[in-house]
Structures are given as C-alpha cells and as structure tokens.
Amino acid sequence: MNHVGHCLCGAVELRVTGAPEAMGYCHCATCRSWSTGPVVAFTVWKAEVVTIASGAEHIRKFEKTERSQRMFCGRCGGQLMIAVPTLGLVNVFATTLPTLAFKPALHINYAETMLPIRDGLPKLKDFPAEFGGSGELLPE
C-alpha cells in the first residue's frame, strides 16, 4: 500500500510504500517540546520506502543529536518526519499520513510521560531493545 502526506501548506509531499515497522506513541521531552503536545503519534518505516515526491527544496532539518534528523517545511513549519540514520529508519508522524490506519502497538519513553494513558498497550521506559533501548516495561 502507498500513502501520501504533505506539510501544512502542501509545499512538501512525501510518500511511503508498504507497511510501517512500528506504530505507537512517544512521550519523550524532546518530542513533546518540538510538537508542543503531551504525546506524539509515530509510524516508523525503513528509510528506503520513504521518498520526497516534491518540495525537497523546502525541507529544513534540525539535528539535536546524530541519532535524529528532524525535518520540517521551511515555508509553513509543518513537521514531516524524523530520520534515524543509525538505524536506517524514518519516523513519519501519523498525522502526516491521513490515509494510514493508525494502529498503535506500544508507548515509548513512558518514563517521561506527562499524560498517563491507560489503554492496555505496553509502556516502555525508553526504547525497545532492538532500537537501542533497555526494553524495560513500566506498569500502566
């Protein structure tokens, strides 16, 4: 399946192909600060299935660390994705892909939550072990 997404003004169009590697919610302070929300809905894809269809000249990047390249539109400021080059993955914000049926499977960085959510999904202290985290589960 293919999904198309845009920034807020439509200047940047991105496409993803296939199914995401993971979907869930991030509670880390960095995501909260950048999104100005208490939690962020993410979809993680292999980098090779995410393409910029148009508007690449408008994309700006912010790299807080070498692990994350946050990308947004320079015209409207609309958030698009976060590349994680060390893992070959890209987090495309769930709200950027309106045709994707968002089916979250977990919460990450739940140790930092400001908004406890009781939904029965696993709550990881940080990241899954396969993504460089402890894989430690926290109680709901």
N, C-alpha and C positions, 0 to 999 in steps of 0.2 A: 504494500500500500504506500502511496505517496501523500505527503502533507505539505501544504504551502503556508508560510507565515509571513507576516510583514511587521515592520516597526509601526509606531503610532501614526506617522504621517504617510506611510506607504512607500517611501523612497527606497527602502531596502526590502527585497524579497528573498526569503530563504526557502529551501526545500529539503525535506528528509525523506528517505526511502526505507521501507521495511518497517520493522518494529523496534521500539526502544529497548535498550538493555535493562533499564530500570525506570520506575516512576515512583515518586514519593514526595515528601515534604522535608525541607531543610529549615532548621531552627537556629543556625549559627548567627552570631552577632554581625558578621560581615555581610551575609545575605540580607539580614534584617535592615542593616544600615543602608545598603545600596538600594534595596527595593522600597524602603520606608514602610514596610509591613511587618507584622509579627511573625510571619511564616511565609516560605516561598515554595510553590509547587514546581517540581522539576521533572524533566524527562531526559534521560541520559542515552546518548547514541554513540555508535562508533564514528569516529571522525570522518571516515571515508563516505558515509552516507548522508552527510550534511553538506549542502552546497549553497553558495550565494548565487541566486539566479539573476539578480540585478541590484544595482545600487551599491556595489562594493566600495565605490569612492566615498560614500557617506559614512562608512563604518569607522568608528573610533574604538580604541582599546585602552583599558586600564588594567595594569598588572600589579596587584598588591603583592603577589608572590610569584615565583617561577611556576607554581602549580596551577595558576588560574589566570586566564586572559579574558577579562570581562569585556564583552562587545556590545556597543550600543550605536544608535543612529546619531550622527553629528548634527543633523537638522532638527530633529524633534526630541532627542534624548531618550527615545524609546529603547528599552532593554531588549536584547535579542538572544544572547547566549553566553556561555562561559566555556571556553576551550580549556581542556586539561591535557596539555601536550605530553606530560609524563606518563599518562595512562592511555593516550590515543582516543580520548573520549570528548564529547561535547555535550554540555547541559543546555538544552533548548528549553526556555521557560514554557511551562504548559500553556500559559495564556497566549503565547506567540503562535501556537498551532491550534486554531479554532476547530479544525476537523478531527483532531485526535481525541479519541475517547479516553479521557484521563482516568486511569485505574491505579491509584497509589497502592504500593505494597509495603512501605515502611516509612519511618521517620528517621532522619539522620541529625546528628549534633543535638540530640534531645536534652543533653546535659545543660545546654544553654537556653532552653525554651523560656519564653515569656508568656506563652499561651498554651497551657496544658490541653491536650486533645485526647479525649477518651473514645477511641474508635476501634480498639481491638487490634490495631496494626502493631508490629514490632517497633520498639523505640530504642534506637541505637545511641549509645553515649556519644560516639563520634561517627566514624565511617565503618562500613563493612570491612572485614579483614582483607578481602580481595582487592579493595580500593585503598589499602594502606592504613586503615584504621585499626582499632582494637577489636571490633566486632562485638564489644560488650553490650549486652541488653540491659535496659533500665526498666523498672516497673512502670506500669501505666499509672 
